Amino acid sequence: METPKKISTTEEKINSLRNSVTNKIKVLTHKGKKNKIGASAAQICIIIFSVATPILIGWKTTDNTMLTNIALICSAITAGGNMLFNFFDYKDLWIEYKISKNEFITLLAELDYLEASGIENIKHEQIDLLFQKYLTICLEIGKNYRRIRSTKNNNENKA
């Protein structure tokens, strides 16, 4: 009967860090896609309704009332879309998530490179240093999110 192989502390630390980084990459990928879709959808709506408004206003028919009403609705949707786009700031968040995701991918590459030298050759300090990088990236994500949101809120209050 074989005894189960004991996993070293070094391997446990590597696996823990790899899992944490992989989970962050998945979360940032999801958030990035969500914000990219939001940015694209908001911009497309703004463009469509911005173009439709003057067309409907200028369209000549026997009863312009209906077209004018539709043009007013399009104008309101355009204004609302602009406010929504500016409030959520999809593009800035999408860019920040992409940058952070790339930093985590780089960290994962560093971990793979370190692991390639052989588990027995890795010092705990090396893994701890990579974990500190992980924490720094996580803190930067929070700082950048707060910065973007507070900048947007300050700009909205000035307007």
C-alpha positions as CSV (number, residue, x, y, z in Angstrom):
1,M,0.0,0.0,0.0
2,E,1.4,3.3,-1.0
3,T,1.6,6.2,1.4
4,P,0.3,9.4,0.1
5,K,2.9,11.8,-1.1
6,K,3.4,14.7,1.4
7,I,3.1,18.1,-0.3
8,S,5.8,20.4,0.8
9,T,5.1,23.9,2.3
10,T,6.7,25.4,-0.8
11,E,4.2,23.5,-3.1
12,E,1.3,24.5,-0.9
13,K,2.3,28.2,-1.1
14,I,2.8,27.9,-4.9
15,N,-0.6,26.2,-5.3
16,S,-2.3,28.8,-3.1
17,L,-0.8,31.7,-5.0
18,R,-1.6,30.1,-8.4
19,N,-5.2,29.6,-7.3
20,S,-5.5,33.2,-6.0
21,V,-4.0,34.7,-9.2
22,T,-6.1,32.4,-11.5
23,N,-9.3,33.4,-9.6
24,K,-8.4,37.1,-9.9
25,I,-7.8,36.7,-13.7
26,K,-11.2,35.0,-14.1
27,V,-13.0,37.8,-12.1
28,L,-11.2,40.6,-14.0
29,T,-11.9,38.9,-17.3
30,H,-15.6,38.8,-16.5
31,K,-15.7,42.4,-15.2
32,G,-13.7,43.5,-18.2
33,K,-16.1,41.8,-20.7
34,K,-19.1,43.3,-18.8
35,N,-17.7,46.8,-19.0
36,K,-16.6,46.4,-22.6
37,I,-20.1,45.3,-23.5
38,G,-21.6,48.1,-21.4
39,A,-19.4,50.7,-23.1
40,S,-20.2,49.4,-26.6
41,A,-23.9,49.1,-26.0
42,A,-24.1,52.6,-24.5
43,Q,-22.1,54.2,-27.3
44,I,-24.1,52.4,-30.0
45,C,-27.4,53.6,-28.4
46,I,-26.1,57.1,-28.2
47,I,-25.0,57.1,-31.8
48,I,-28.2,55.6,-33.2
49,F,-30.5,57.9,-31.3
50,S,-28.3,60.9,-31.9
51,V,-28.6,60.3,-35.6
52,A,-32.3,59.4,-35.5
53,T,-33.3,62.7,-33.7
54,P,-32.5,65.2,-36.5
55,I,-33.7,62.8,-39.2
56,L,-37.1,62.5,-37.5
57,I,-37.3,66.3,-36.9
58,G,-36.6,67.1,-40.5
59,W,-38.8,64.4,-42.0
60,K,-41.8,66.0,-43.7
61,T,-45.1,64.2,-43.7
62,T,-48.7,65.3,-43.6
63,D,-48.8,64.7,-39.8
64,N,-45.4,65.7,-38.3
65,T,-46.7,65.3,-34.7
66,M,-45.9,61.6,-34.4
67,L,-42.4,62.0,-35.9
68,T,-41.7,64.9,-33.7
69,N,-42.8,62.9,-30.6
70,I,-40.5,60.0,-31.6
71,A,-37.7,62.5,-32.2
72,L,-38.2,63.9,-28.6
73,I,-38.1,60.3,-27.3
74,C,-34.8,59.7,-29.2
75,S,-33.4,62.9,-27.9
76,A,-34.3,61.9,-24.3
77,I,-32.7,58.4,-24.8
78,T,-29.6,60.0,-26.1
79,A,-29.3,62.3,-23.1
80,G,-30.0,59.4,-20.8
81,G,-27.5,57.2,-22.6
82,N,-24.8,59.9,-22.2
83,M,-25.5,60.2,-18.5
84,L,-25.4,56.5,-18.0
85,F,-22.2,56.2,-20.0
86,N,-20.6,59.0,-18.0
87,F,-21.9,57.7,-14.6
88,F,-20.6,54.2,-15.0
89,D,-17.5,55.1,-16.9
90,Y,-17.4,51.7,-18.6
91,K,-14.3,52.5,-20.7
92,D,-12.0,53.6,-17.9
93,L,-13.0,50.6,-15.8
94,W,-12.6,48.3,-18.8
95,I,-9.1,49.6,-19.4
96,E,-8.1,49.3,-15.7
97,Y,-9.4,45.7,-15.5
98,K,-7.4,44.8,-18.6
99,I,-4.2,46.3,-17.2
100,S,-4.7,44.5,-13.8
101,K,-5.5,41.3,-15.6
102,N,-2.2,41.6,-17.6
103,E,-0.3,42.2,-14.4
104,F,-1.7,39.0,-12.9
105,I,-0.8,37.1,-16.1
106,T,2.7,38.4,-15.7
107,L,2.8,37.3,-12.1
108,L,1.6,33.8,-13.1
109,A,4.4,33.7,-15.7
110,E,6.9,34.6,-12.9
111,L,5.5,31.8,-10.8
112,D,5.8,29.3,-13.6
113,Y,9.4,30.4,-14.3
114,L,10.2,30.1,-10.6
115,E,8.6,26.6,-10.4
116,A,10.5,25.5,-13.5
117,S,13.7,25.7,-11.5
118,G,12.5,22.8,-9.4
119,I,10.5,23.0,-6.2
120,E,13.5,22.0,-4.1
121,N,15.4,25.1,-5.4
122,I,12.7,27.6,-4.5
123,K,13.1,29.6,-1.3
124,H,10.1,30.6,0.7
125,E,11.2,34.3,0.4
126,Q,10.8,34.1,-3.4
127,I,7.2,32.9,-3.1
128,D,6.6,35.5,-0.4
129,L,7.9,38.2,-2.7
130,L,5.5,37.1,-5.5
131,F,2.7,37.0,-2.9
132,Q,3.5,40.6,-2.0
133,K,3.3,41.5,-5.7
134,Y,-0.1,39.9,-5.8
135,L,-1.3,41.9,-2.8
136,T,0.1,45.1,-4.4
137,I,-1.8,44.5,-7.6
138,C,-5.0,43.8,-5.6
139,L,-4.5,47.1,-3.6
140,E,-3.9,49.0,-6.9
141,I,-7.2,47.7,-8.3
142,G,-9.0,49.1,-5.3
143,K,-7.2,52.4,-5.5
144,N,-7.8,52.8,-9.2
145,Y,-11.5,51.9,-8.8
146,R,-11.9,54.5,-6.1
147,R,-9.9,57.1,-8.1
148,I,-12.1,56.6,-11.2
149,R,-15.3,56.7,-9.2
150,S,-14.4,59.7,-7.1
151,T,-13.1,61.6,-10.2
152,K,-16.4,60.9,-12.0
153,N,-18.4,62.0,-8.9
154,N,-16.4,65.2,-8.6
155,N,-16.8,66.0,-12.3
156,E,-20.6,65.3,-12.1
157,N,-20.9,67.6,-9.0
158,K,-19.1,70.4,-10.8
159,A,-21.4,70.2,-13.8
